[in-house]
Amino acid sequence: MEFRFILVEPSVPENVGSVARALKTFGFHSLSIVNSEVHKEEKAQWVAHGSREILQQAMVYATVKEAVEGLDFVVATTARRRTLHHDYHTPRELRRLIGEKEGTIHRVGLLFGREESGLTNEELAVAHCLSTIPLVGAYPSLNLAQAVLVYAYELSPIQVTGSKAGETGTGGGQPGGSLPTYQVLHKRVRRIFERIGLGGENLVGRRLLERLALLSSSDLRLVHSLCTRVEKSLALEEEGRE
């Protein structure tokens, strides 16, 4: 399983350098940066001593949407709970959620927001689930590098490096000819919701899509079968109207 750590508009070079060291400490190597080049600054390179290759190989994207392209499962991290209703998972819970989806996700992205303001609601919306680190104290706070360190530590047991992580089949995003990837299934369910009036900003549809993130691989297989039946029923109903 491949993990991509995505920093959105980081502004402090030392933070990015520390992120590189945290990633290498726990065996991760894929760093992406959105709309910033502070990783090229001397301060970032100095702090990243021993892990500069991660900064040198970092991919830079103009938008979050571009950065998550091709990922099967996207997690947005946030330091605070928003007014909109969401499920928030701790890093440890996240490890279980991802591990249970073996066979349906191969490329996972973790979004980390700006040091001062975090992620916007629009950026959170591209994720399949939200995660936050539970902290104790009147003014709990972790800086960017510390947050990345916590997630890297918790997720390191389930990462797989090398060619095995990239062994994906063709044929509609179905790795090894088995299950479709989580992303493919998520899009399929979204299309069905749009056809039955649960698309767009419909609260029920949004919450149901969010709850897909809680399902295991076997549960997702059932959803896949259900989608096939629903699509056939909708097609017959549409034919009857014609």
N, C-alpha and C positions, 0 to 999 in steps of 0.2 A: 504494500500500500504506500502510495506516495503522498507526502504532505507538502503543501505550498503555504508558506507564511507570507501574508500580504500586508504591507504597511501602507496606510493611506495618508499621503501628504505629511510625512514626518518632517519636523523642522529643526530638531536638535541632532547634530552629527554624532555626538557622543552616545546618544540613545541607540542610534542605528548600529554603531560599532559594537555596543554591548549586546544588541540583539544577535549579531553575527556570532559572537562568542558563546552566547546561550544556545544557539542552534547547534553549533559544532559540538558543544559539550555533550549534548544528548543525541548526536548522530544524525541531525537534520542538515540539509544542504541547500534546499530550494527557498530562495528569498525573492519576493517581488515587491516593487515599490510603485506607488501610484502618484504621479504628478509631483515628483521631487527628485533631486539629485544630490541631496546632502550626503549620501553614502560615498560620494567621490571626494568629499572634502578631507583634508589632512587629519582633522580631529577624529573623524570616524575611522579612518585607516589606522590611526595610532591606537585607539581604544580596542580595535578589532585585532590586535596583535595575535598572531597564531591562527587567525581565521579570516584573513583578508581575502582569501579566494572566494569566500561566500559573497562579499561585497562586490568583488570584481565580476562575478558571474551573475549578479542580481539582474533580473529582468525589470525594465521600467515600462509602465503603461500610462496612457493618458487618463483613463477612467477606470473605475472599479469594474464596470461591465466588461471591459476588455481584459482585465486582470483575472476574472473568474471564468473566462471562456474556456471550454473544454474540461472543466472540473465536474465531477460526478456529485459532489456534496460540498456545500459551502456553509461555514459557520461564521457568524458575526459575533465578535466579542464586544461587550459593553460594560462600563463601570457602574451604570445606573439602570434601574428599571424604568421603562418608559410609560407614558400614560396609556398608550394602546395596550390591549391585553395580549400578552405573549407568554409562552413557556420559556423559562430561563433554566439552563442546565449548567451545573458546575463542571469544571474541567474533568473531574473524576467520572461524573455521570456521562460526560461526552465520550470518554474512552469506551464505556460500555455500549453506548448508542452506536458508535462507529464500528466497534468490534462485532456487534450483532448483525451488521449488514454485510458481512463478508460475502463476496461474490456479486454484490450489486454496486459497490463503490470501490474504485481503484485510485482515484485522484481526489484528495481532500484539500480544500482551501480554508485557511483561517484568516479572517479579516480583523485587523487592529486599526483603530481610529487615530485621529490626530491627538497629540499630547494635550492640547487645551480643550478641545470640544468633542472629541470622539468621532463617531460615525453619524451621518445624517439619517433621517428616517428613510430617505430614498435609497441610501446605501445599505441600510439594514434590510430593506425589502428584497434585495437580490439573494439573501441567504436562505437556506432551508431551515436553519434553527439558530437560536440566540444562546449565548453563553456568558456567564458572569462569574467572577471569583468572589466567593463569600468572604467578607472581611469583618473584623471586630474592631470597634472603636467609634468615638464620636465623629472623627473625620478620617475615615478609612481611605487610603490612597496607595496605589502602586504606580510607578512610572512605566513607560512603554516596555523597556527591557525586562523589568521584573515580571510584568504580565506575560510576556512571551516565554520567559523562563519557566513559569508555572505550567503553562500549556505544554511546552516541550517536555518537561519532566513527566507529566501525566500521560502524554500520548506516545512517549518513546517505546513502551512495551509492545505496541501494536504496529509500529512502522516496519516495512519490509523494503530493503534496498535492492538494487540490481534489477535484472531483466524480469524477474518474477512479477514485480509490481506492475510492469508495463504490459503484461501478457493479456491483451484484450482482443476479443474476436471482432469480426466485421459484422455485417448483417444487422443493421439497425441498432448498433450499440449493445449487442448481446455478447458479453465476454465468454469465450469458449463455447459459444452456441447455447448457453444456458439462460440465466436470467438477464433481462435488460438492465442497464445501469439504473441507479436510483434517479439520476437526472432525467433519463428517458421516460421512466415511469411517472415521475413528477409532472412532466410536460403533458403526458397522455391524460392523466387525471385532470389537469388544468383545462385541457381542451374539452373533456366531457362536461366539466362544470360549466364552461361557457355555453355549451349547447343546451343545458338544462336550467340556465338562469342563475347559476351560482358563481359566475365569473366576475372579473373586475374587482370592485371594492366591496362586494358582498361579504359581510362579516362571517357568515356561516361557511362559505366557500374558503375564505382565507384561513379560518381556524382549522378546517378539515385538512387543508394542504399542509399546514404547520404540523398537525398531528401525525402526518406520514413519517416524520422524522423519528417518531418513537417506535416504529415497527421494526421487527427483526427481518432477516432474509426470508424466512418461511412465511411470515405475515405478508411481506411484499409480493411473494409469489401468489398468494391468494388474491391480493388486490389486482395483480396483473390478470388473473383469470376472470375476476369480476369485471374488469374493464372490457375484456373481450365480449362478454355476454351483454353488457350495457351498450356497447357500440353496435352490436348486431341488432338489438332491440330498437335503438334509435334509428338505425338505417331502415328497418322494416316500417317503423312509424312514419318516417319521412317519405318512403315510397308510397305508403297508403294515402298520404296527403296529395300526391301527384296523380 
